[in-house]
Amino acid sequence: METFDDFLTTIDDPERRAKLDDVFDWIRQTFPHLEERIAWNQPMFTDHGTFIIAFSVAKAHFAVAPEAVALEQFTDRIKESGYTQTKQLFRIKWDQAVDQELLHDIIAFNIKDKADHTSFWR
């Protein structure tokens, strides 16, 4: 698997595939400087070689993984959006709306917070 399209073809349900593709397209349009990368079989967006956010899929949801520091900053808003969370990710059920404002703020936080980082992870 080398591209986001390769990843999307692993999602059998066309509605689910389209939903995640819409999320990726929105990120591309909103943050055009971010680079796309597939690592650990997950699509992720990076900035100057440092991790910003990644995605994975499961039967009941897709997961958004922005690193623990960002999750800690946005825990209340994640809960307010109706999503469940672990230390490393939050889950958006396939039938839930995607809170683009929340995604925007998490990505913007990581870009700013990691502006001087030279390693992939925090």
N, C-alpha and C positions, 0 to 999 in steps of 0.2 A: 504494500500500500504506500503510494507516494504522494497522492494529491487529495485535496478535500473531496473532489468528485469520486475518487476511489473509495473513500470512507463512506460517502453518502450511498453508494451502490450496495453497501452491506446492510442497509436498512430496507427490509422487505416492504413495509407498508408505505405506499406512495404519499399518503397524507403526512405521515411522520417525517419522511424524507424531505418533503417540501417545507415543512415547518422549520426543520433545522437548517435547510438551505437558505430559507428566508433570514434566519438569525445570522448566518455567515455573511450573506449579502449585505445586511444592515451594518454589520461590523466593518466590512470592506468599505462601504460608502461613508460611514461615520468616522472611521480611523484609517484612511487610505495609506498611511505610512507603515502600518503594521505588516509584518511579514507572516506568511502562512507556512506552517511546518507540521509534518506528521511525525510524531515520536511516540513510542510505546503504543502504537496503533490508535492514537488519539489526534484529532485535529487541534492545533493550538496556534495562537497568535503570539508573536514575539516582537520585541522592539530592541533594536541594536544588539541582537543576540541574547536578550534576557526574556524569560518567560513572562507573559502577561495573563493569558487565560487559556483554558483547554476545555474540551467537551468530550463526553462519552455517552453512550446510549444503553438503556436497559429496557426490559419489557414494558414497564409502567411509566417510565420517565426518561428524560435526558438529564445529564449531570453537567454542572458548570463548576469548574475548578479554577479559582483565581489565586490560590495560596491562602494559608491560614491568616496572615496579617490582614489581608483585604476582607476576609470573611468576618473577622473580629470587628472591623470598622462598620460593617453593614448588617450585622446580625439582626437588629431590630427591623430594618427595612425588608430583609429577606423574609422574616416571619410575617410582617404586614402584607407582603405579596402572596402569602399562603404557601410558601415553599418550605420544604424540610431541609435540614442542614446537618452536616457532620463537621469535624474539625477541618477537613480539606475541601469540601464541596457542598453545593446545594443542588436540590433536585427540583426540576420543573416537570410536573406530570404532563403527559401528552395532551390532555384536555384542558390544561390551564393556559391562560394568556401569558405571553412573555412580557415582562415589565422592562421595556426598553430603557426607560429612564434609570432604573436600577442598574441594568447592564452597563449603560453609558458611564454612570458614576463609578462603578467598580473598575472598569477598564481605565478610565481617566485617572483614578486614584493610583492604580498600579503603574501607569506610565509615568506619572509625576514622582511617585515614591521610589521608583526604580531607575530614575533618570541617570543616576551616577553609578549604578550597579554594573559590574563587569562580568559577573558570573550568571549562569542561566537561572539558578534558584536563589532565593534570599538566603 
